Amino acid sequence: MKELFKCLLRTERGEFVVLFSDAGIYELFFPGSKPDDDYQQRDLPWFDLAVDLRQYLEGKPVSWEHYPLDTSDYKYFTATLLKAVRTIPRGQKCSYRQIAERAGFPLAWRAAGQALAKNRHPIIVPCHRVVGSNGKLGGFSGPQGWKEMLLKLEGAL
């Protein structure tokens, strides 16, 4: 079994919890939500993650590409979709249909929404940028109001 560690990241919008392994960031929890198990606390090997997260939440552009993600436990379909989501530029939105097509699954746009609900790396894998074809925001695994807030921070709304 993989060993996971925990780190707390304090921001103006609350305390995020990051679970990480030797392979990378395993899961990011929004303020108000915490992992079920008790994990050993450690400093992150990516010292700039806390700085980048704070800057991002202040509305500043941040690149998340250099952070390694532990994508183990994802099925191929979900991992492929999330990889495609990482290509959506800041300040832009993409529909579930478009992201399914971009990932190579043009008929799986409904399944894309279900797969994105399993995103363990919110903000870093910006699933908040994926919206319905009708322009409605659709679902989001984060706290109520965060999807809209994140899109506004990026200038996408």
C-alpha positions in Angstrom: 0.0 0.0 0.0 1.2 3.5 -0.9 2.3 5.8 1.9 0.5 9.1 1.9 1.5 12.2 3.9 -0.5 15.3 4.8 0.3 19.0 4.6 -1.9 22.0 5.6 -1.8 25.1 3.4 -3.3 28.2 4.9 -4.8 30.8 2.6 -7.0 33.9 2.9 -9.9 31.6 1.8 -9.3 28.9 4.4 -7.0 25.9 5.1 -6.4 23.4 2.3 -5.2 19.9 3.0 -2.8 18.2 0.5 -2.2 14.5 0.6 1.0 13.5 -1.3 3.1 10.5 -2.0 6.6 10.0 -3.5 4.9 10.1 -6.9 3.3 13.5 -6.4 0.2 15.3 -5.2 -2.4 12.6 -4.5 -5.3 14.8 -3.4 -6.2 18.4 -2.6 -9.0 19.1 -0.2 -10.8 22.5 -0.1 -11.2 24.4 3.2 -13.9 22.7 5.3 -13.2 19.2 4.0 -10.6 16.8 5.3 -9.3 13.3 4.6 -11.0 10.5 6.4 -7.8 8.8 7.7 -5.2 10.2 10.0 -2.0 10.8 7.9 1.4 11.7 9.1 2.1 15.4 8.6 5.1 16.4 6.6 6.4 19.4 4.7 5.7 19.4 1.0 8.6 18.7 -1.2 7.2 21.4 -3.5 7.8 24.4 -1.3 6.2 26.8 -3.8 2.8 25.1 -3.9 1.5 27.2 -0.9 2.8 30.4 -2.5 1.2 29.5 -5.9 -2.1 28.6 -4.3 -2.2 31.9 -2.4 -1.3 33.9 -5.5 -3.9 32.0 -7.6 -6.6 32.7 -5.0 -5.7 36.4 -5.2 -6.4 36.3 -8.9 -2.9 36.1 -10.2 -1.9 33.8 -13.1 -0.2 30.6 -11.8 1.2 27.6 -13.8 0.4 24.2 -12.2 2.2 22.2 -15.0 5.4 21.6 -13.1 3.7 19.9 -10.1 3.8 16.1 -10.2 0.4 14.4 -9.7 0.0 11.0 -8.3 -2.7 9.7 -10.7 -2.7 6.2 -9.4 -6.1 4.8 -8.7 -7.6 6.6 -11.7 -9.0 4.5 -14.5 -7.6 5.1 -18.0 -10.7 7.1 -19.1 -10.6 9.4 -16.1 -6.9 9.9 -16.3 -7.1 10.8 -20.0 -9.9 13.3 -19.4 -8.1 15.0 -16.6 -5.0 15.3 -18.7 -7.1 17.0 -21.3 -8.6 19.3 -18.7 -5.1 20.5 -17.8 -4.8 21.9 -21.3 -7.7 24.4 -20.9 -6.1 27.8 -20.6 -6.8 30.1 -17.7 -9.8 32.4 -18.4 -11.4 30.0 -20.8 -14.2 27.4 -20.5 -14.8 24.2 -22.3 -18.0 22.1 -22.5 -18.2 18.5 -21.3 -18.7 17.5 -25.0 -15.6 19.5 -26.1 -13.4 18.0 -23.3 -14.6 14.5 -24.2 -13.7 15.1 -27.8 -10.3 16.6 -26.9 -9.6 13.5 -24.8 -10.5 11.2 -27.7 -13.9 10.1 -26.5 -16.3 12.1 -28.6 -19.4 10.2 -27.6 -18.6 10.1 -23.9 -19.6 13.6 -22.9 -22.0 12.4 -20.2 -19.4 10.0 -18.8 -17.0 12.9 -18.8 -19.0 14.8 -16.2 -19.0 11.7 -14.0 -15.3 11.2 -14.4 -14.5 14.9 -13.6 -16.4 14.5 -10.4 -13.6 12.1 -9.3 -10.9 14.7 -9.8 -8.7 14.6 -6.7 -6.7 17.6 -7.9 -9.1 20.5 -8.1 -7.6 23.8 -9.1 -4.4 22.1 -10.3 -6.5 20.1 -12.7 -9.0 22.9 -13.5 -12.2 20.9 -13.8 -14.0 24.1 -12.8 -13.4 25.3 -16.4 -15.6 22.6 -17.8 -19.3 23.7 -18.1 -22.4 22.6 -19.9 -22.9 23.1 -23.6 -25.7 25.5 -22.7 -23.3 27.7 -20.7 -24.6 26.5 -17.3 -21.9 25.9 -14.8 -22.9 22.3 -14.1 -21.5 20.2 -11.2 -18.4 20.7 -9.1 -16.9 18.6 -6.4 -15.8 21.6 -4.4 -17.8 23.7 -1.9 -20.9 25.6 -3.0 -20.0 28.7 -4.9 -16.4 27.9 -5.5 -16.7 27.0 -9.2 -18.2 30.4 -10.0 -15.7 32.1 -7.7 -12.7 30.4 -9.4 -14.1 31.2 -12.9 -14.5 34.8 -11.9 -10.9 34.9 -10.5 -9.7 33.7 -13.9 -11.8 36.2 -15.8 -13.9 33.4 -17.4 -17.2 34.8 -16.1 
